[in-house]
Amino acid sequence: MRTIDDLRGPAGRLEALLNTGNDDAHFCALVCHPHPAGGGTMHNKVVYHAMKAISSLGVPVLRINFRGVGLSEGEHAHGPGEREDTRAALDWLEQTFARPILFAGFSFGAHVGLHACCGDPRVHGLIALGLPVSAAGRSYSYGFLQNCPQPKLFISGDHDQFASVEELESVWSRVAEPKRTHIIPGAEHFFQGTPDSPAPKLSEMQQEIRTWLADTFALGSAASTL
């Protein structure tokens, strides 16, 4: 893992970390973090575990802090500015690796990244973890996903406090193919357990990511271990 010092977005320098992966990897990846108002950073546990699942397949994985988070310059921009930060990260990956890009985002990072990446020919696959519908007075809409052509994976818990199963199924039913959806029983928004099923569910989230990447892009094996 190494610190990236030359990634800049419209608001200034973006703090970033790269897990370098294999020299012969056919893809590179970007993982984006949840809302900073809730303490979201690139060090978030779900973001970290998503990165580990992808990097276990040899893929270089970039994580960034959105503007105004950690050492990233600028101020929080409530979505539109963070989409610009995502595109700046895509530009950096393209210039650095010249390979197809995979995107994964958690919560607010999923919403922002889907907006930024849908239809971008550089991005070949999209993973949305804990997709929010409403959180802390903020509402999220996904009509744009009706015209999103890339393969998509959605993973959420059945006790997600920011999107009920019914709300998620309503969103997912209108998403363009190809897509795969997965509900993890006994998981809340952060893929921790519930009183009836207290064990964390992060490993199941990771396994689903690896399985989808193997099925969709022939990346590694569903049996890969971290």
C-alpha positions in Angstrom: 0.0 0.0 0.0 1.3 3.5 -0.8 0.2 7.1 -0.4 -0.8 8.9 -3.6 0.4 12.6 -3.7 -0.5 13.6 -7.2 -4.3 13.2 -7.3 -6.1 16.5 -7.7 -9.7 17.3 -8.2 -11.4 20.6 -8.9 -11.3 21.6 -5.2 -7.6 20.7 -4.8 -5.5 17.7 -3.7 -7.4 14.5 -2.8 -5.9 12.3 -0.1 -5.6 8.8 -1.5 -4.2 5.3 -0.8 -3.3 2.7 -3.4 -3.1 -1.0 -2.8 -0.8 -1.8 -5.6 -2.0 -5.3 -6.8 -0.3 -7.4 -9.4 1.7 -6.0 -12.3 -0.3 -8.2 -14.8 -3.7 -7.4 -13.5 -6.3 -6.8 -16.2 -8.3 -4.3 -14.1 -7.9 -1.5 -11.6 -10.5 -0.3 -9.1 -11.8 2.6 -7.1 -13.6 2.4 -3.8 -15.5 5.4 -2.3 -16.5 6.1 1.3 -19.8 6.9 3.1 -21.1 10.3 4.1 -18.6 12.5 6.0 -21.3 13.8 8.3 -21.4 10.3 9.8 -17.7 10.1 10.0 -17.2 8.5 6.6 -13.6 8.3 5.3 -11.6 5.9 3.1 -10.7 4.1 6.4 -14.3 3.1 7.0 -14.6 -0.6 7.8 -16.9 -1.5 4.9 -14.7 0.4 2.5 -11.6 -1.4 3.8 -13.2 -4.8 3.5 -14.5 -4.1 0.0 -10.9 -3.0 -0.9 -9.5 -6.3 0.6 -12.0 -8.4 -1.4 -11.0 -6.8 -4.7 -7.3 -6.6 -4.0 -7.3 -10.3 -3.0 -7.8 -11.0 -6.7 -4.6 -9.0 -7.6 -6.4 -5.9 -8.7 -4.8 -2.5 -7.8 -7.4 -0.6 -5.7 -7.5 3.2 -5.1 -9.3 4.7 -2.1 -9.8 8.5 -1.9 -11.1 10.9 0.7 -13.7 13.2 -0.8 -13.1 16.9 -0.6 -13.0 18.3 2.9 -12.4 14.9 4.4 -9.1 14.0 6.2 -6.3 15.7 4.3 -8.3 16.3 1.1 -8.6 20.0 0.3 -11.9 21.8 -0.3 -15.3 21.6 1.5 -18.0 19.0 1.4 -20.3 19.6 -1.6 -23.3 17.4 -0.8 -22.9 15.2 -3.8 -22.2 17.1 -7.0 -18.7 18.0 -6.0 -18.0 14.5 -4.8 -19.0 13.2 -8.2 -16.2 15.5 -9.6 -13.8 14.0 -7.1 -14.8 10.5 -8.3 -14.2 11.5 -11.9 -10.8 12.9 -11.0 -9.9 9.5 -9.4 -11.0 7.7 -12.6 -8.8 10.1 -14.6 -5.8 9.2 -12.3 -6.5 5.5 -12.6 -6.7 5.7 -16.4 -3.5 7.7 -16.7 -1.7 5.4 -14.2 -2.8 2.0 -15.3 -4.5 2.3 -18.7 -6.8 -0.6 -17.8 -10.5 -1.1 -17.4 -11.8 0.2 -14.1 -14.1 -1.4 -11.5 -16.0 0.8 -9.1 -17.3 0.0 -5.6 -18.9 2.5 -3.2 -20.5 2.2 0.2 -23.7 4.2 1.1 -23.2 7.9 0.1 -20.1 6.7 -1.8 -22.3 4.3 -3.8 -24.8 7.0 -4.7 -22.1 9.4 -5.8 -20.0 6.9 -7.6 -23.0 5.4 -9.5 -23.8 8.9 -10.7 -20.3 9.5 -11.8 -19.5 6.1 -13.4 -22.7 5.1 -15.1 -22.1 5.3 -18.8 -18.4 6.0 -18.5 -16.8 3.6 -21.0 -13.7 3.4 -18.8 -15.7 1.8 -16.0 -16.6 -1.8 -16.7 -18.4 -2.9 -13.5 -20.2 -1.2 -10.6 -20.6 -2.4 -7.0 -23.0 -0.6 -4.6 -22.9 -1.6 -0.9 -25.6 -0.4 1.5 -27.3 1.7 -1.1 -29.2 4.4 0.8 -32.7 5.6 0.1 -33.1 8.1 3.0 -30.6 9.0 5.8 -30.4 11.8 8.3 -33.0 13.8 6.4 -31.3 13.2 3.0 -33.2 11.4 0.2 -31.5 9.6 -2.6 -33.1 8.8 -6.0 -31.9 6.4 -8.7 -33.9 7.0 -11.8 -30.6 7.4 -13.8 -29.9 3.7 -13.2 -32.6 2.9 -15.8 -30.0 3.8 -18.4 -26.9 2.5 -16.8 -25.4 -0.1 -19.2 -22.5 -1.6 -17.1 -22.8 -4.9 -15.1 -23.9 -3.9 -11.6 -23.9 -5.6 -8.2 -26.0 -4.4 -5.2 -25.4 -5.8 -1.7 -27.4 -4.7 1.3 -28.5 -6.0 4.7 -32.1 -7.0 5.4 -32.0 -4.7 8.5 -30.5 -1.7 6.8 -31.7 1.4 8.7 -31.4 3.6 5.6 -33.2 1.4 3.1 -35.8 -1.2 3.8 -35.9 -4.4 1.7 -39.1 -3.2 0.1 -37.5 0.2 -0.8 -34.4 -1.5 -2.3 -36.5 -4.0 -4.3 -38.5 -1.0 -5.7 -35.2 0.7 -6.7 -33.6 -2.5 -8.1 -36.6 -3.5 -10.2 -36.1 -0.4 -12.3 -32.4 -0.8 -12.8 -31.1 -1.7 -16.3 -29.7 -5.1 -16.8 -27.2 -6.6 -16.3 -27.5 -6.6 -12.6 -27.3 -8.8 -9.5 -28.8 -8.1 -6.2 -28.0 -9.7 -2.8 -29.7 -9.2 0.5 -27.7 -10.5 3.5 -29.9 -11.8 6.3 -29.2 -10.4 9.8 -27.1 -7.5 8.5 -27.6 -3.8 9.2 -26.3 -0.8 7.1 -22.7 -1.3 8.1 -22.9 -5.1 7.6 -22.7 -5.7 11.3 -25.1 -8.2 13.0 -28.5 -7.7 14.6 -29.6 -8.9 18.0 -31.0 -12.0 16.4 -27.9 -12.6 14.4 -25.0 -10.8 16.2 -22.0 -11.9 14.2 -20.6 -9.3 11.7 -21.6 -10.0 8.0 -18.6 -8.4 6.3 -17.1 -11.7 5.3 -20.4 -12.6 3.5 -20.3 -9.2 1.7 -16.7 -9.9 0.6 -17.6 -13.4 -0.6 -20.4 -12.0 -2.7 -18.1 -9.4 -4.3 -15.5 -12.1 -5.1 -18.2 -14.4 -6.5 -19.6 -11.7 -8.8 -16.2 -10.6 -10.0 -15.4 -14.2 -10.8 -18.7 -14.8 -12.6 -18.8 -11.5 -14.5 -15.1 -10.8 -15.3 -13.4 -14.2 -14.6 -11.4 -12.6 -11.9 -9.8 -15.1 -9.5 -12.0 -17.6 -7.9 -15.0 -17.5 -5.6 -12.8 -19.6 -3.2 -10.1 -16.8 -2.9 -9.2 -16.1 0.7 -7.9 -12.9 2.2 
